[in-house]
Amino acid sequence: MTRLRKAGEDVGAGVDSPCIDVCRMDGELCVGCYRTLDEIVRWSSASDDDKREILAAVAQRRDDLAPGSEFNRNRLGQ
């Protein structure tokens, strides 16, 4: 079923934000949602497709930065 959008509602309101209200940047990434500052700024005007691309990048970063991940083992020389 297609949901009608309200006037003024975000274009991409059908994709939930990864924000968990832990908004603190550590270098290039937010420690709460793993988005870059550019992705955070773009989110409110991004299309659903663009938001899904951001979410895919977030999921990859979360996996890469997880304790014990191959990325972290390589980074730490383990």
N, C-alpha and C positions, 0 to 999 in steps of 0.2 A: 504494500500500500504506500503511495506517495504522500508525504506530508507536505502541506502547504506552508510556505514560510511567511512569517509576519513581516510587516513593513519595517525596514531597518535591521532585520535579523542578519547575522553574518552569512555571507554567501556559502561558506563551508560549514554551517552549523551542524551538519549531519555526522561529523567525525569528532569524537571526543578528544579534548586536549589531554596531553600526557602530564600536565601540570598537577603536582601533588601538594602545592602550597609550601614547598621548601625552596624558596627562590633565592639562591645564592650562587654567584658565579665563582668557579674555580678554574682560572685560566680561561679557556675558550668555551667551557660547558657549564650549564646549570647543574648543580649537584643533585637537585630533585628530579628533574625531568630529562636530563641528558641532551637538551637542545642547545644549539649555539644561540648567541644573542640575535643573530640575523633571523634564525628560524622562529624565535619567540616573537620578534617584531612582525614578521610576515604572517604569523598564524591567523590573526583576525581577518585578514583580507584574502587568505589563500583559498583556492578551490579545494573541493574534497579530494581530488586526485593529488594535488600538491601536498595536502595534509597527510595523505597516506604515504607519500614519498618521505616526508619528514619522519613519520612514525616508523617507517622501515629503517631509516638511518638511526633513529633513537634506539630501536631494538638491537641493531648491530653494535652500536656503541656500548649499550648496557652489557651485552654478551662479552665484548672485547675487554671491558674494564672490570668484569666480575673477578673476584679473588680466585686464583687458580686457573684462569683462562689461558689459552695458548698465547694470546697477545701479551698478557702480563708476564708469563714465564719467559717469553722471548725478550721482553723489555728489561727484565731483571737478570737475564743471562742464565736462566735455570734450564 
